[in-house]
């Protein structure tokens, strides 16, 4: 009887862990996204890669909430200035990493914006 109880406990722990992992993965947001980039063209953004490399969502999301379309909405409402996210977050971080000799993403506007 103890053996059956141990097996049931083990199964419960495994299923519980799987559920936690599944919920965590759904809360990560999109793996990739395209952000509206104004006159220079849209910006493809490898969201999950940034999450994995940075490890802390607040690195970016201290400036804007974690919800789709929030950057455009905040710009329209005057809460974010044009280029504020790209210049103050993206390019600043990429340039800092490049200066430190670390692998990084693009460090110029035209490397991210895709004008069709």
FENMO-V617566 format. One record per pair of residues at least 4 apart in sequence whose C-alpha atoms are under 7 Angstrom apart, sorted by the first residue. I is the first residue (numbers start at 1). J is the second residue. If there is no record, write none. Layout:
# FENMO-V617566
i->(I;I)
j->(J;J)
This chain:
# FENMO-V617566
i->(1;2;3;4;5;6;7;8;9;10;11;12;13;14;15;16;17;18;19;20;21;22;23;24;30;31;31;31;32;32;32;32;33;33;33;33;34;34;34;34;35;35;35;36;36;37;37;37;37;38;40;40;40;41;41;41;41;42;42;42;43;43;43;44;46;47;48;49;50;51;51;51;57;58;60;61;61;64;64;65;69;70;71;72;73;74;74;74;75;75;75;75;80;83;84;85;85;86;86;87;87;88;89;90;91;91;92;93;94;94;94;94;94;95;95;96;97;97;97;97;98;98;98;106;106;109)
j->(5;6;7;8;9;10;11;12;13;14;15;16;17;18;19;20;21;22;23;24;25;26;27;28;47;46;47;48;45;46;47;48;44;45;46;47;42;43;44;45;42;43;44;42;43;41;42;43;113;42;113;114;115;113;114;115;116;113;114;115;112;113;114;112;50;51;52;53;54;55;56;57;61;62;89;65;66;70;71;70;73;74;75;76;77;78;79;80;79;80;81;82;84;87;88;89;90;90;91;91;92;92;93;94;95;107;96;97;98;104;105;106;107;99;107;100;101;102;103;104;102;103;104;111;112;113)
